[in-house]
Amino acid sequence: MAAFRLLFLCLAISLSGFSNVLGEERVPLDNVFKRGHTNNWAVLVCTSRFWFNYRHVANVLSVYRSVKRLGIPDSHIILMTADDMACNARNPRPGTVFNNVNQHINLYGDDVEVDYRGYDVTAENFIRILTGRLPESVPRSKRLLSDERSNILIYMTGHGGDGFIKFQDAEEITSVELADAFEQMWQKRRYHELFLIVDSCQAHSMTLKIYSPNVVGVGSSLVGQDSLSHHDDPAIGVHVIDRYTYFLLQFLERIGPASKATVGELFEYTSPDRVMSTPGVRTDLFERDVDKTLLTDFFGSIHEVEISNVSSVDLKHEVICSSGDCVSNENLPKEHTDTRQFCNQFPIQEILKEETATSWPIRREFLFGAVVFSLASVISLFL
């Protein structure tokens, strides 16, 4: 018994996590989070419209599905699609978007929350989302509410050229404008690390002007190269996914939230012989080694919680509020008291009364059986 108590005590001490149990100093807060970030965000943008750009919508919805599967919730995802292919009149399967000719997964049919669609997908709105310069009328669900401890994934797909990517075939955002937006984000402490992925023609040119720290970028093709589509679906009549995004998804589908796959391994997997173009990588602004940086640091979700030990909160002692400081319905004005209650689905009190009145009833069959059993026991003693 003594050994069991000693084992239980050791287990309790090891699981408690409080340094005062062992009489040691508290671990510095900066050492608790080795990865340096406490939350993840994703900004996923499809800049193309019209039916023949079906693959670009499938691209962004595929990445959207992957980041959700790996743990990033919709509240931390900004999804922008310039066209609604699921409801396009040319779609032979209304309400669906597929990224494979076999049509295994309907990308549009499983809890898709589009934050900006149609003509709301503009270069101006995209820059405003990144920099946080949105009108007060924009709800929180359409804002990038990141901070200095946020890792942000930015994925863009569409038509591009040397130093620009087009929005809806009507306007452009240049690599200089994108770089300046990232610098605003850094100065305003809106990110900790940022991963930019661009899948378009000459996509690497969008990363060349970036000068802000802690940014890693990759474009699906170098300057002067086209970004090719992967395959078409004869039933739909258009190509359904681009090559770079296709192999990006192949890699992502093999990992889980606890995967140890790194960003460097992703770069190696999306090689020129697969993509049929040369992906351009920019890592000189990134402080960490991409071969040691987990891919889930950007595509997954982090579940650690940071507790700040400020002067108004004493974490070492239990805080007991006085009767005057405690908030209760008795201390609130009548107009601030919520008198609503949940209605019972059936009369609980009446059922309880019936059970109390009829609990343990003595039936005649029970008494007769008890008497017979007693007599049989007595007779067996004399035989």
URKA-V567350 format. One record per pair of residues at least 6 apart in sequence whose C-alpha atoms are under 8 Angstrom apart, sorted by the first residue. I is the first residue (numbers start at 1). J is the second residue. D is the distance in whole Angstrom. If there is no record, write none. Layout:
BEGIN
[[I/J/D] [I/J/D]]
END
This chain:
BEGIN
[[13/21/7] [13/22/8] [18/26/8] [19/25/6] [19/26/6] [19/27/8] [20/26/8] [30/36/8] [33/304/8] [36/149/7] [36/192/8] [37/149/4] [37/150/6] [37/151/6] [37/192/7] [38/149/6] [38/150/6] [38/302/6] [38/303/7] [38/304/6] [38/305/7] [38/306/7] [39/149/7] [39/150/5] [39/151/6] [39/301/7] [39/302/6] [39/303/8] [40/72/7] [40/76/7] [40/150/5] [40/151/5] [40/152/6] [40/153/8] [40/297/8] [40/298/7] [40/299/8] [40/300/7] [40/301/6] [40/302/7] [41/72/7] [41/76/5] [41/77/6] [41/144/8] [41/146/7] [41/150/7] [41/151/6] [41/152/5] [41/153/6] [41/298/8] [42/67/8] [42/72/8] [42/76/6] [42/77/5] [42/78/6] [42/152/6] [42/153/5] [42/154/6] [42/155/8] [42/299/8] [43/77/6] [43/78/5] [43/79/6] [43/80/8] [43/152/7] [43/153/6] [43/154/5] [43/155/6] [44/60/6] [44/63/8] [44/64/7] [44/77/8] [44/78/6] [44/79/5] [44/80/6] [44/153/8] [44/154/6] [44/155/5] [44/156/6] [45/60/7] [45/79/6] [45/80/5] [45/81/6] [45/154/8] [45/155/6] [45/156/5] [45/157/6] [46/56/6] [46/57/6] [46/59/8] [46/60/6] [46/80/6] [46/81/5] [46/82/6] [46/156/6] [46/157/5] [46/158/6] [47/56/8] [47/80/8] [47/81/7] [47/82/6] [47/121/7] [47/122/8] [47/156/7] [47/157/6] [47/158/5] [47/159/8] [47/166/7] [47/167/5] [47/168/6] [48/56/7] [48/57/8] [48/81/8] [48/82/6] [48/83/7] [48/157/8] [48/158/5] [48/159/7] [48/166/8] [48/167/6] [48/168/5] [48/169/7] [49/82/5] [49/83/5] [49/118/8] [49/168/6] [49/169/8] [50/83/7] [51/85/7] [51/88/7] [51/90/7] [52/238/6] [52/239/8] [54/85/6] [54/238/7] [54/239/7] [54/240/6] [54/241/8] [55/99/7] [55/229/8] [55/238/8] [55/239/6] [55/240/4] [55/241/4] [55/242/6] [56/157/6] [56/158/6] [56/240/8] [56/241/7] [56/242/7] [57/81/7] [57/83/7] [57/84/8] [57/85/7] [58/97/6] [58/98/6] [58/99/6] [58/107/7] [58/240/6] [58/241/6] [59/99/7] [59/157/7] [59/241/6] [59/242/7] [59/245/6] [59/246/8] [60/81/8] [60/155/8] [60/156/8] [60/157/7] [61/107/6] [61/108/7] [62/99/7] [62/107/7] [62/249/7] [63/249/7] [64/79/8] [65/107/7] [66/249/8] [66/252/7] [66/253/7] [66/299/8] [67/299/5] [67/300/6] [68/74/7] [68/300/8] [70/256/6] [70/257/5] [70/296/8] [70/299/7] [70/300/5] [70/301/7] [71/257/7] [71/300/5] [71/301/5] [72/299/7] [72/300/6] [72/301/5] [74/113/7] [75/141/6] [76/144/8] [78/114/8] [78/115/6] [78/116/8] [78/142/7] [78/143/7] [78/144/7] [79/113/7] [79/114/5] [79/115/5] [79/116/6] [80/114/6] [80/115/6] [80/116/5] [80/117/6] [80/121/6] [81/114/7] [81/116/6] [81/117/5] [81/118/7] [81/121/7] [82/116/8] [82/117/5] [82/118/4] [82/119/7] [82/120/8] [82/121/5] [82/168/7] [83/117/6] [83/118/5] [84/117/7] [84/118/7] [85/91/7] [85/96/8] [85/97/7] [86/93/8] [86/94/6] [86/95/4] [86/96/5] [86/97/6] [86/108/7] [87/94/6] [87/95/6] [88/94/7] [91/236/7] [92/235/8] [92/236/6] [95/108/7] [95/109/7] [96/106/6] [96/107/7] [96/108/6] [96/109/6] [97/106/6] [97/107/5] [97/108/6] [98/104/8] [98/105/6] [98/106/5] [98/107/6] [98/240/7] [99/105/8] [99/107/8] [99/240/5] [99/241/6] [100/233/8] [100/240/6] [100/241/7] [101/231/8] [101/232/7] [101/233/5] [101/240/8] [115/141/8] [115/142/6] [116/142/8] [121/167/7] [121/168/8] [122/167/6] [122/168/8] [122/171/8] [123/167/6] [123/171/7] [123/172/7] [123/173/6] [125/134/8] [127/178/8] [127/181/6] [128/134/6] [129/143/6] [129/144/6] [130/144/7] [130/181/7] [130/182/8] [130/185/7] [131/181/6] [131/182/8] [131/184/6] [131/185/6] [131/190/8] [132/143/7] [132/144/7] [132/145/8] [134/143/8] [146/190/5] [146/191/6] [147/189/6] [147/190/4] [147/191/5] [147/192/8] [148/189/5] [148/190/5] [148/191/5] [148/192/5] [149/191/6] [149/192/5] [150/190/7] [150/191/5] [150/192/5] [150/193/7] [151/191/6] [151/192/5] [151/193/5] [151/194/6] [151/195/8] [151/297/7] [151/298/6] [152/191/7] [152/192/8] [152/193/6] [152/194/5] [152/195/6] [152/298/6] [153/194/6] [153/195/5] [153/196/6] [153/197/8] [153/298/6] [153/299/7] [154/194/8] [154/195/6] [154/196/5] [154/197/6] [155/196/6] [155/197/5] [155/198/6] [155/199/8] [156/197/6] [156/198/5] [156/199/6] [157/198/6] [157/199/5] [157/200/6] [158/165/7] [158/166/7] [158/167/8] [158/199/7] [158/200/5] [159/165/6] [159/166/6] [159/200/5] [159/201/6] [160/166/6] [160/200/5] [160/201/5] [160/202/6] [160/203/7] [161/200/8] [161/201/6] [161/202/5] [161/203/7] [161/205/8] [161/223/8] [162/202/6] [162/203/8] [162/205/6] [162/206/8] [162/223/6] [162/224/7] [163/174/6] [163/175/5] [163/176/8] [163/202/8] [163/203/8] [163/205/5] [163/206/5] [164/172/6] [164/173/6] [164/174/4] [164/175/6] [164/205/8] [164/206/6] [165/172/6] [165/173/6] [165/174/7] [165/200/8] [165/203/8] [165/206/8] [166/172/4] [166/173/7] [167/173/7] [174/206/7] [175/205/7] [175/206/5] [175/207/7] [175/208/7] [175/209/6] [175/210/8] [176/209/6] [176/210/7] [178/206/8] [178/210/8] [179/207/8] [179/209/6] [179/210/4] [179/211/7] [179/212/7] [180/210/8] [182/210/8] [182/212/6] [183/211/7] [183/212/5] [185/191/7] [186/212/7] [186/213/8] [192/214/7] [193/214/5] [193/215/6] [194/214/6] [194/215/5] [194/216/6] [194/298/8] [195/215/6] [195/216/5] [195/217/6] [195/298/7] [196/207/8] [196/215/8] [196/216/6] [196/217/5] [196/218/6] [197/217/6] [197/218/5] [197/219/6] [197/220/8] [198/204/7] [198/206/8] [198/218/6] [198/219/5] [198/220/6] [199/219/6] [199/220/5] [199/221/8] [199/227/7] [199/242/8] [199/244/7] [199/245/7] [200/219/8] [200/220/6] [200/221/7] [200/226/7] [200/227/5] [201/220/7] [201/221/6] [201/225/6] [201/226/4] [201/227/5] [201/228/8] [202/219/7] [202/220/7] [202/221/5] [202/222/5] [202/223/4] [202/224/6] [202/225/5] [202/226/6] [202/227/7] [203/218/8] [203/219/4] [203/220/6] [203/221/5] [203/222/6] [203/223/7] [203/227/8] [203/280/8] [204/218/6] [204/219/4] [204/220/7] [204/221/6] [204/222/5] [204/223/6] [204/279/7] [204/280/5] [204/281/7] [205/219/8] [205/222/7] [205/223/6] [206/219/7] [207/217/6] [207/218/7] [207/219/7] [207/282/7] [208/282/8] [211/285/7] [212/285/7] [213/285/5] [213/286/6] [213/287/8] [214/285/6] [214/286/4] [214/287/6] [215/283/7] [215/285/6] [215/286/5] [216/281/8] [216/282/6] [216/283/5] [216/284/8] [216/285/7] [216/286/6] [217/281/6] [217/282/5] [217/283/7] [218/279/7] [218/280/5] [218/281/4] [218/282/6] [219/279/5] [219/280/5] [219/281/7] [220/227/6] [220/244/6] [220/275/8] [220/277/7] [220/278/7] [220/279/4] [220/280/7] [221/227/6] [221/277/5] [221/278/5] [221/279/5] [221/280/6] [222/277/8] [222/278/6] [222/279/6] [222/280/6] [225/277/7] [225/278/8] [226/277/7] [227/242/8] [227/243/8] [227/244/8] [227/277/6] [228/242/6] [228/243/6] [228/244/8] [228/275/8] [228/276/7] [228/277/8] [229/239/7] [229/240/8] [229/241/6] [229/242/4] [229/243/5] [230/239/7] [230/240/8] [230/241/6] [230/242/5] [230/243/4] [230/246/7] [231/239/6] [231/240/7] [231/241/7] [231/242/8] [232/238/5] [232/239/4] [232/240/6] [232/241/8] [233/239/6] [233/240/7] [243/274/8] [243/275/5] [243/276/8] [244/270/7] [244/275/5] [247/269/8] [247/270/6] [247/274/8] [247/275/7] [248/266/7] [248/270/7] [251/266/7] [251/269/7] [255/261/7] [257/296/7] [257/300/6] [257/301/8] [258/296/8] [259/294/8] [259/296/7] [260/294/6] [260/295/8] [260/296/8] [261/294/6] [261/295/6] [261/296/8] [262/290/7] [262/291/6] [262/292/6] [262/293/5] [262/294/4] [262/295/5] [262/296/8] [263/290/5] [263/291/6] [263/292/8] [263/293/6] [263/294/6] [263/295/5] [264/290/5] [264/291/4] [264/292/8] [264/293/8] [265/291/7] [266/295/8] [267/281/8] [270/279/8] [271/278/7] [271/279/7] [272/278/5] [272/279/7] [283/290/8] [309/315/7] [329/337/6]]
END
